[in-house]
Amino acid sequence: MSSITITITKAQERDVSVLTELSRFVHDLHVEAHPEYFKPFEPGAISEEFGSRLRRSNVRVFIAWLGELPLGYALAGLSERAADARCLARRFYAIEEIAVSPLHRQRGVARALVERVLAEARSLGIEDVELTSWSFNHAAHAAFEALGFRSMVVRFRCAGDDRQ
């Protein structure tokens, strides 16, 4: 697919309904894959959560636009971990959520959003940017690797129904 002219803006409280709608399809993917962890999409609750996050000083939300059409968003923020007996102190930027409308994938939207998050991190003197993804989401993993991310940690679970 061809690339498009994308504008990235910092989300404001007035953008909560846009963010809520953009988050619906990725939320539904998670509910379908893991209904034991994820609640069905509830627009009011999701909107409240976005509003709360937008008011936090350490969180940034960016929206990708094609003219007046919202294409996707990235929610990211500063994370700090104190040193302990085994690990050094860490300061990094974490992309907590990223979503691109299925109709506009493979057109540079995720790249534009990630580049904006990277620029924000660099402006704060932070070099490390991380994100997490559920193991079922192979398409997202391929996209993240194409954007320069590399796997760091693999998390396993064992539930009663996993053992035989």
Phi, psi and omega in degrees: 000152180280155177280165182231167177276113186249136173248135178249127177238155173279128183293146176241171179303328180293346181267004184303317181293325177296313180297319180300313181292321178296331183279346187301310187293322180286326176297316179299324175300317181291319178298317180297318183284324185219070179295344177285347179245327189252137178280153173301152181301125178233100187307318181298314180294319179295317178299317177301317181296316177299317179301316179297316181294321180296336180275352180280136183288337183263009182243139174233139176235128181242141179243135175265134183232147165243097189063239179266000184267118176285134185252331183178177179210162172225132177247123185217162178194167180286132175237138178229136178237130178286153175291151172222193184297335184251331189238149174285159173296146181225144174228120182211165176260133182243125171277108183277328179213142171212134182214137175234133178308134180305331180287346185236021178283158180061034178230014176094005183292308179300319179301315180297318179295314180296318178299324178292319177296317178300318179297319178297315179299313181298324179296339177262005180077023182252125181268326184273127173234129183234162172209163176236158180209144177291146187297335180289342190270069184297324179297318178295320180300316179298318179295316181296319178296321178295335179271003175102002178279147178233145180298138179242318188223142172242128182251131181247160173223156174223110177254166182307321182280353178278339183264140178225000000 
